[in-house]
Amino acid sequence: MSSSTITAREYGHMPDGRPVTEYTLDNGRGLSLSAINLGGIVTALRVPDRHGRSANVVLGLPSLAEYLKPHPHFGTVVGRYANRVAGGRFTLDGTAHQLGLNNGVNSLHGGATGFGKRYWDMAPLPAQENGGDVAIELRYTSADGEEGYPGEVQLALRYTLPAGSDTWRIDYSATTDRPTVLNLSHHDYFNLAGGGSVLDHRLTIAASRYCPVDATLIPLGLADVAATPFDFRTPTRIGERIREGHEQLLRAHGYDHNWVLDRGDAPHGLALAARLEHDASGRVMEVHTSQPGVQFYSGNFLDGSLFGSEGASLRQGDGLCLETQHFPDSPNQPGFPSTVLRPGERFHSATEHRFSVRA
């Protein structure tokens, strides 16, 4: 029986000289994950197909130097607030806070220097010390006032490949010393084929409502998916309706919306968010989460200007994101679930990516 392993290699240095290490977790069954200190970036996720051949199913960049340049959040942790905050402003306990603007008139993914651009402390948790699972733990302290957010936030994340399963689990944990808002997610661009377009992938999203958006992609409330191109309650090819003339598709140049998960019989634990299938390889990925929403983004702004880790120019539709999260702009929308974190409370959420193959 194959055993799980963790290996490490030097990946380069930050501009200030701090070393960057790439850890690779291997479950001994063909599933492996590589990640680095910068932004908690997942640089590769290798998954076997129906013939046992592994391929990297996430988009990435070829070197640390490229990850240090501007890029569309390839493989990063996103926060302090994942997704958009309208006008980069919110009021908490009567105090107004102005965030950095990095997405037109809005703040996106924590601002110009969000968590995906920060240096995280990383340490391996070998299988023999972790119940047979292999994991890495990531820690970062977000200072009071960082990107305009109140409160010092202590963050701990864990990437785990549980023993005996083909699953990548992310656990998020955080505390604060002042009231703040927090929304954490992970920004991986998936392509189960290992290359080419994702428009032939079939997607299911366990949601009967989604958030339509305004011209700056800020939610306008909730709407039913029925009789719209946003109905993925049954498996649907991503390319089937993406070029329809629906106003919401035109505004976002494709899909870039939050779906409100139905959650079924799991109101608080892990529930199915989405299922992605690629027929040619047989690869299937199910995303289960404790979060109330998932942002499906169809890679609309990949414009060919960046080259991936495999050397190919990355273009619209080459990867898709399924970001488990609280809803965008929740601090300004009282009808959405709260994202407020207060001293004495502990934020925790978990997301699992469960891989399998179809014959």
Salt bridges, closest charged atoms under 4 A:
ASP16 OD2 - ARG18 NE 2.82
GLU22 OE1 - ARG9 NE 2.65
ASP49 OD2 - ARG53 NE 3.23
GLU66 OE2 - LYS69 NZ 3.15
ASP93 OD2 - ARG342 NH1 2.84
GLU137 OE1 - ARG139 NE 3.36
GLU137 OE2 - ARG158 NH2 2.96
ASP144 OD1 - ARG178 NH1 3.00
GLU146 OE2 - ARG118 NE 3.74
ASP166 OD1 - ARG29 NE 3.10
ASP171 OD2 - ARG169 NE 2.77
ASP171 OD1 - HIS348 NE2 3.21
ASP188 OD2 - HIS186 ND1 2.62
ASP200 OD1 - HIS201 ND1 3.08
ASP200 OD2 - HIS278 NE2 3.68
ASP231 OD2 - ARG233 NH2 2.86
GLU247 OE2 - ARG251 NH2 2.92
ASP256 OD2 - ARG84 NH2 3.65
GLU277 OE1 - ARG202 NH2 3.57
GLU277 OE2 - ARG275 NE 3.70
GLU277 OE1 - ARG358 NE 3.81
ASP279 OD1 - ARG202 NH2 2.68
ASP279 OD1 - ARG358 NH1 2.97
GLU286 OE2 - ARG275 NH1 2.71
GLU286 OE1 - HIS288 NE2 2.87
GLU323 OE1 - HIS109 NE2 3.81
GLU323 OE1 - HIS187 NE2 3.66
GLU352 OE2 - ARG169 NH1 2.82
GLU352 OE1 - ARG354 NE 2.86
